[in-house]
Each structure stands twice: as C-alpha cells, then as structure tokens.
Amino acid sequence: MGRTIPATLALLAALLTPLLSCSSQPDPNTLVMVIESSPTNLDPRIGQDAQSERIDNLIFDDLLSRGNNLDVAPGLAERWEVPDPQTYIFHIHHGVKFHDGRPLTSRDVKWTFDSLLTGKIRSPKASAYRFVEHLDAPDDLTVVFHMKEPDAALLWNLSDGAVGIVPAGSLDEMSRHPIGSGPFKFVSAETDKEVVIERNEDYWGDKAKLARVRFAIVPDATTQALELRKGSGDVIINGSFPPDSVLTLKRESSLAVESAPGTRLAYLGFNLRDPILKDARIRQAIAYALDRQPMIDYLWRGEAQPARSVLPPQSWAYNGNVPAYSHDPDKARALLDAAGYPAINGVRFHITMKTSTDENTRLMVAVIQQQLREVGIALDIRSFEFGTFFSDVTHGAFQLYGLRWIGGNEDPDIFYIFHSSRFPPNGANRGFYSNPKVDALIDQARREVDPKVRKLIYAEVQRILAEELPSINLWYLDNVLVHNKRVRNLQLNPAGNYDFLRTAELAAP
C-alpha cells in the first residue's frame, strides 16, 4: 500500500502536467480582454453602461466618430452640412454592409432613430434626441435630421458610443443577437462569463488585425491581476485593482504597462442648500485646504493630473485660465473667519461626507479628513454600499460627497448639470446650484452651432463655476492599460474606451 500511493500520485502528476501546460498556453488567434462586469444590453439603442457602449462601438458604426480633442469627425457619414441651425444633412459612405450582408443605407439610419423617437424601442437614450422633429431619407446615401429647435449637442450625440446604426426593422431581437456594420462581429455572450466577437472580414474601413476577442468577466480585482500574471488574460484597461498592483504587474517580465492622460474626473460635490455649504467662502476655503499633489503621488502613484474644470484638457472647449486653488491653509482659515466660523477648541464646525465603500475612495477621504482638520473643519465620514450611496446623492441627501464623471464630461453639454432647471428628480444638478447668468449661458451654448462662439460661451461658464465652486474638481485619472507583451500596436485615446482593439495585433508565437 505504501508503494502504491506514491506510484499512483506520480502517474496522476504525469497525466496532469501536459494538461496544465496546455491550459496555460494562450490561443494565438484570440486576445482575451479582462473586464469587470457584463454588458447590460448590446442593442446600441439601449445599453448605457460602459461595457455595453464600449463593446457596441466595436460591433456597430455610428454616423460620426470622435477625435483626440473630443470633437466630431466623419464616421459612417463621410461628410455633413448644416444649411441652417435646424437642419443637418449627412452623406453616408457607399458600399457599407451589415454583418449579415445587407447593404446599409439611409433607411437604416432613419429606422434606428425613428425607433427611439416613436417609442418602438424604449430607452433613456431617446432623451438625447428630444429636439429632433423628424428624419428624411431622400436617397439611399442621404439622411436629413430636421430639428424642433437648434441643438448644438446633436453631432456629439451621433458619434462614437452614442447610438450605432441597426438594420431597418430591428426590434428587441437586437439585444440577443446584435448585427452591426463595425470592424467586429458578435459571436456569443454569456452573462457573468464572457462576450466573444470576431473580425469582420468585409469591413468598409480599416480591417482589424485581431481574428477574435474574448471579453472575460472578472469582477474581483485580485483575480483580475492574477489572470494577467498567469497569462490567461491579455489586456485590462483601468482595472479595479489599486495603483500599487499596477506597479507590481509592471515588474512581471511578460507584462507591460501603457498610460496616457484620461478624461475620468474625480470631484467633490456640495449641497448648496446646506446652511454651512451655501456660502461660497466655505467652499473656497475647503478648496484651499486640500493638497491634491500628495494624493496624486501616493494614492494614485502619479497616474492622475490636477483638474481645473469638469471638461478635460483634451476638449476643444476646455478653459484652463480660471481661478485655481493651490494648497494654502492660511487663505482657508482667513475665509472661514470671514464667513463667521471661528475655531473653538480647534473646531469651527462639523460636516458629513458620504462615500462608497471603494477602497481607493476611502483612502482618499481619510486624507481629506486630515487636511480639513488642519484648518478647523471636522469631517465626519459615512461609507455606504454603492447603490445606497448613489441613491442618496441623486436625491440630494448629503452635505458633501465624492464621485467621478466617466465619459459624460467629454462634451461641453455636460454643463447642463449646473442648470437650475435640472434639480433632482428632473436632472443631475444634485447640489442645487443656481445662477441665472450661468443658466442663460448654457441655454445660449446649446443653441449655438458655431464651435468658435460656443467655445467662448463655455469659457465664461467655466470661469464662473471656478469662482463659485458648486463642486471641486480634484484630478483626471490617467488611462492605464496593462497587457501581455504578445499584444502589440496598442493606441490609447483620451476616452479610455476599447478602440485600441481596432489596431491591436498578436505577435506570432
């Protein structure tokens, strides 16, 4: 018996060794990208979460694309004209086909948006087209949008990741088996496990180099890093693991890390109906009390850039020439004194900050608590599971909170969040900020189709917001992509989406 057990174990080991070695060998024709959650809906008219929109952007084509300075560029539409502020004429590329071989024409574009406007497809995305009166398709390659009133945001809302074009007649079945005209075709999807796409060999534009991409759903940050280390995952962008893990992964001989400035904005939001925080001097004092650079250096390991606006610096409408709040505790104390809050036993007042239970956020808030204590502000921290936390934020049940803008701040139309007509539950002005001049500027910019004029209007909006501080912009997080060295030709863009898969390729084994 003593001799049999070791012999049996040896036999099992001999049998398992080739199996284990084979399982660790990556498929030379498939790139495995690790993502943290399943897309909620791959119908591009419906899915609003990041995974849905980013994968949809590979399967479907939008009328327009987005440039590196976050402006609009040709897409399915090779050119367009705006003969008057309420008419947009788009000319579609000739010879575009859907993945099932059907030609893509203006009729498909019209159907895509009509299905939203008429309610055939129920989706929150329909609100982005609320100023569209109707669409015409005078010929196969021309589509005309007729507006109820000018809407300068229309072009942005027709570009990458907004609404991809589906075949005419498509209804709910598009959620189960999406058919687009993009560089990749849908193969399969299994909730909480994977999504598989493959190269569209008949793509009208530049063909993808990758034969197949498998999106592996891995929610846990530790497991995400493990997938990369053992070679069962090839790529992850902006993973949920902490920055220290990126440094560890960078030391792996098989891995490489790429980073570039991104657009994801971390910010602090104030409730301006609060008796303390309604005073702009208090908000300015908090801004002066914060020392962002140590948090960027130590919490984010330098993978972030200080922020002066809701808009990222890459935006064509960005204005960096606004009041700034460098770390100055003496100015903070002077403002607090002037606002009528002297320090009594070292404390001027208490305020409560609500946060999620995310580890990076909790570390950040602990540092903020310490920095505010130095000027006499006692910050009480309340952490909640994200759903509860976000519900409180959207209902205005807070004094101070911390969140991020992801994607929504890439177009200057984002400033609607400061319009007084958008108080909850009718909009995202969660801090209840109100300034009639800002309202008028936002309304004027939405109706102005000349980008040069819009840029001047938005510059003034940014200047006023920087003075009145309805929120404090902390930093823009860099896009950080960790990948196996067998993956080459990765080109990051400011949005941090999955467009790098259009040019990526796998090295020959």
N, C-alpha and C positions, 0 to 999 in steps of 0.2 A: 504493500500500500504506500509506504514511504517513497518507493521508487516511482510509482505510477503517477502520483500528483505532480512532481516536478516535470515528468515526461509529458503529461497532459498539458501543463501550463506552457511548456516550451513549444508544443505543437500549436496551441492556440495563438501564441505570440507570433509564430512563423506565418500562420494563416492571416492574422490581423495586420501585420506590418505592411504588406503591399496594399491592403485596403486603405489604411490610414494615409500612406504616402500618396495614393491616387486621389483621395478626397481633398488633400491639401493643394493639389495642383490646380491652378486656375484654368478656366476654359479660355483657350487662345482666341476665341471668336466672340466672347461675351464680356462686357465690362459690368462689374457689379458695383452699383452705387448704393451706399447705405443712407437711408432716410429714417426719420424718427416716427413717422405716422403715415397711415394710408391716406390717399386722396379720398375726399368725401364723395366726389362726383366728377367723372371725366367728361360729362357733357359741358362744353366750354361756355354754354349759356347759363349754367347753373353753379358749377363749382367755384367757390370763393376762397377756400383755404389755400395756403401757399403751395402745398403739394399738388392740388388739383390744377391750379393755374400754371405752375411751372412744368408739369408733365404735359398738360394740354398744349403748351406753347411749342412742344416738340412734335405733337401729333397733328395739330391744326395750324393753319395760317390765318393771321389777322390781316385786315385791309392794309394796315400800316405797321411799321416797326419802330424801334426806339434807338436813338443814337447814344453815344457815350456821354454827351452833355444833356441827356434826358430830354431831347427834343424828338419830334416825329420825323420819320424817314419813309421812303417807299417800302411797301410790303407786297401783298397781292396786288395792290394798286400801284402801278408803275409811276403814275403822276395824278395830280388832282388840281382842281381850280376852285376858287371861291369868288364867283362873279359878284355876289353881294353877301352881306353878313348872315343871310338866312338861306343860302343855297350852297351846297357842296357837291361838286361833280368829280367822281372817281373813275379812272380808266384802268381796267383790270388787265393783267398780263395775259397774253394769248397762249393757249396750249396747256393750261394748268388742268390737272386731273385729280380727282379724288382717289383714294387708295383702292376703291373697287372698280376703277377705270372710267367712271362717269366724268365728263368734262365739267369743270367748274365755271359757271357763268354768273352774270349779274342777277339772274333769277335766284340763285342760291344765296347770294348776299342779301337780297331783298327778303327772302324767306327767313333767314337767320334772325334779322332784326324785327320783322313783322311778327314772328312767333313770340317774341318778348313783348312787343308793343300791344298786341291783341290779347295777351294772356294765355295763348295756347301752351306756352311754357311759363310756369310760374317761377319767378326768380327775383331775388333782391337786385340783381344786376340791371333789371329793367329801369330802375330809377335813374341810372346814368344817362338814359336816353329820353327823359321825360320832356325835353324840349323839341324832340323830333315830331313833326306833324305827319309826314308820310314819306315813303321811298318810291322812286320810279326806276324802272329798268328799260330805258328806251331802245337798247340793243343788247346783244349778248355780253359786251365788254364794257358797258357804261352803267353806272348806278348813280342816282341823284338823291341826296338827302335834302328834304325841304323842312325847315325849322319853324317852330311856332314863334320863336324869338332868338336872337343871337346867343350862341353858347360856345365860347372860345375853348372850352374843355372837350368839345366833341372829338377833335382829332386825337387827343390823348386817349379818349375812351374807345377809339377804334384801333389802337395799337397793341403791341405785344402783351399777351396775357390778359387782355380785356375780354373780348369775345371772338373766338375763332369761328371761321365760316363752316357751316354744316351743309349737307346736301338738302335741296328743297324737299319738303315733305317730312323731314326728320322730326320725330316727337320724342317720347320718353325712351325709346329703344336706344337712343344715342348714349344714354348713361351706361347701358350694359355692354354695348359694342361700338365704341366711338369710331367713326370714319371721317378722317380729315384729308387734307392735301399736303401735310407737313413733311419734314425730312424723315420722320419715323412713323411706322405703322403700329397700331395696337395689336398685341398678340393675346395677352391674357392678364387677369388680375384676380388676386385672392386676398380678401380683407385681412389685414394684420400680418400678412406674409410677404407678398410681392406684387409687383407690376412688371410686365415684360413688354418691351417694344423692339421692333427690328427696323433695319434700314429700308427706306422707300427707294427702290431702285429706279423708279420713274419720276423722281422729284424734279420739279421745274427749275429749281435753283441749284446752288452748290450742294452736291450729294454728301451725306455723312460718311465719315471714314469707318465708323463702328458698324459692325454687322448686327450686333444685338446689344441691348442694355437691359439689365435686370435691376430693378429698384427693390432692394431688400429692406423690409420694415423692421427696424431695431430701435425700440423706444428707449432702452436703458443706455445711459451714457458710457458706463463701464464696458458694456458689451459692444457698443459701437467701436470703442478703441481696440478691443480685443479682436474684432473682425478684421480691422486693418492690420494689426500686428501679425496675425496668423495667415494673412493672405487670402481669406475668404471674402473680403471686401476690398474694392479697388479705390474708391473715392468717397469722400464725405466733405460737404461744404457747410461751414458754420454749424458744426455739430454741437450737441448739447453738453459735451464734456467741457470741463473748466480749462482755462488757458494753460494751467500747469501741465495738463495732459498733452496739450499740443507740443510743449517743449520736450516732453518725454518721447512722443511719437517722432519728433524731428531727429532724435538720436538713433532711431531704427535705420539700419543700413538699407532696408528695402523700401523705405518711405521717403517722401519729400513733402515739403510744405510750401504752398504759394499763398501770398497775402497781398491785398490791394485795398485802397480806401473804398469804403462801402457807404451805403445810404441809411442803414438801420440806425435810428436815433433813440438814445436813452434820454428821458426827460423827467422832470418833477412837475406834477400838476397841482395847482392850488384851487381851493374852493373860495371864490371871491365873495360869497355870501356869508362867510365866516366873519365874526366880529373882529378878530385879530388880523386875518389874512386879507381882508378887503382893503387895507391900507397898503398902497404901492411901496411905501418906505419899508415896511416889514418884509415884503417880498424881495426888494433890492438888498436889504440887509442880509437875508438868507443867502442870496447870490454871492455877496461879498465874503460871507463866512465860509463858503465852500472852497476847498482846494482840490480842483479836479485832477491836477497832474499826478499826485501820488496814487490816486485811484486808477488812473490810466496805466501808470508804470507798474504798479504792484498787483492790482486786481485783474487787469486785462493784459499784463505783460507787454505793454506798449502797442497792443493791437487795437487802438482806437485813436480818434482825433477830436480835439475840443470842438464844441458846436456853438455857433452864434445865431443860428436860425433853425426853424423847422425844416426848411429846404436844405439839402446837402450842397456842398460847394460845387459839385459837378453840374448842378442845374443851371440852365441858361438864365433863370430868373433869380439866382442867388444874389443877395446883397450882404457882403461881409463888413461893409462900412457902417456899422451900427454900434450903439453903446455896448461896451464889454464890461464884464465884472471879474477882474482878476482878484486873486485872493488878497483881501485887505480887511483883517479883523477890526482895525481901528475905525474904518469907514462904517463897518457893520454896527459897531457899538454906538457911533455917533447918530446914525439913522434910527436906531432903536430908542436912544434917549430922546431924540426929537419927536418920535411918534408917541412918547408918553409912557414908555415901559422901562423904568429904572431897574437896575439889578438890586434885588433884596436877598441877602444871603447867597449871592451869586446867581440867582434865578430871576429872570424877567417874566417869563410865562411858560406854560406847557402847551405844546401842540402834539397831535397824534398823526403818525404816518402809517398808512395801510400799505401792505406789500403782499406779494405772493410768497410761497414757501421755497421758491427757487434759490439754490444755494448762493449763486453769484449775487443775486439781488440782496439777500440777507447780509452778505459780507459788505456790500456797498452801503447799505443802510446803517450798519454798525459804525462805519467810518463817518458817515454824515452825522450821526448822533454825537459822536465825539467832537467833530468840528463845530457843530452848533453849540455844544456845551461851553466851548471856549468864549463865546460872545454872550452867554447867559440864557440861551434858549434850551429848554428841556424838551427833548424829542422822545415821545413815547411811541414804541413800535408795536404794531399789531399785524401779525402774519396770518394769512388765511390760504386755504386751498384755492387754486387759481379761479375756479368757477365762482366761488363765493366772493373773492376779492374783486373780480371783474364786474360782477353784478352790482356791488356797492359803488364802484367807480361810475358805471353807466347810469346809476340812479342818483348820483350826487351825494352819496352817503359817506363823506370823507372830509377831512381838513386838508391833508396832503397825501399824495400817492406817487409812486414811481412806475412808469411803464415805458414801452418802446413803440415807435412807429416803424413798421416794416412794410415798405413798398408804397403805402398811402401818401408818404411825404415826398414822392419823386416828381409830382406835378404841382405847380403853384395853386391849383384849385383847392389844395389842402387847406388853405386859409379860411375856407368855409367853417372850420371848427371854431373860429373866433367870431362868427356872425351871431348877433343877438337873436336871430330868428331860429337858431339851431340849438336852443336849450333842450335838454332831455325832457320828455321822451321823443322829441321831434328831431333830434340831431345829436352831434357829438361835441357840442360846446359844454363839456362836462363841468368846467369851472365857473360857468355862468358869467363869463366876461362880456361886457357891453360897452361899446364905444361907437356912437353914431357915425363918426368920421371913418372909422375902420369898416363899418357896415357899408357905407357909401362907396368906399374904395374897392371892396370885394365885389360889390354888385357891378361897378363900372368895369373892373377887370374881366369879369365873366362875359360881358357883352362885347368886349373889345377884341377884334380878330387880328389886329396888327401886333405882332410879337414885340416890336420895339416900344410901343406905347404901353403894352401890358407889363413889360419889364420895369418901366418907370413907376407904374402904379404899385406893383408888388414891392419895389424897393422902399417906397414910402410906408407900406403896410409893415414891412419887416422893421423899419426904424421905430415906428410907434410901439410895436409889440416888444421890442428890446428895451424901450424905456418903461413901459407899464408892466411888463413881466407877468402876464397871466399864467405863464409857465416858465420853467428854467430849462433851457436846452443844455444837456450835460456833454455828450460826446456822440460821435458817429462811430459805430463799431466797424472795424475792418472786415472785409470778406476773407475768410481763412479756409483754404482748401488743402486737405491732407490726402495724398494719393500714393498708390503704389508706383514705383518708378517704371513699371512696364507701360504706364499710361503717359502719353506724350501729347504735345501741342494743345495744352490747356490754356484758354484765353478767358480770364476773368473779366466781368463787366461790373459797373457800379451797383447794379440791382442785386447781384449775387444770385441770379436765377440759374437755370440749368442749360443756358445757351452754349456753354463751353462744350457740351456733348456734341454740338454740331460740327466742331473741328477736331475733337479729341481722336486719338488713334492708339491702338495697342501695338507695342513693339513685337516683332516676330520672336517666338520662343527660341 
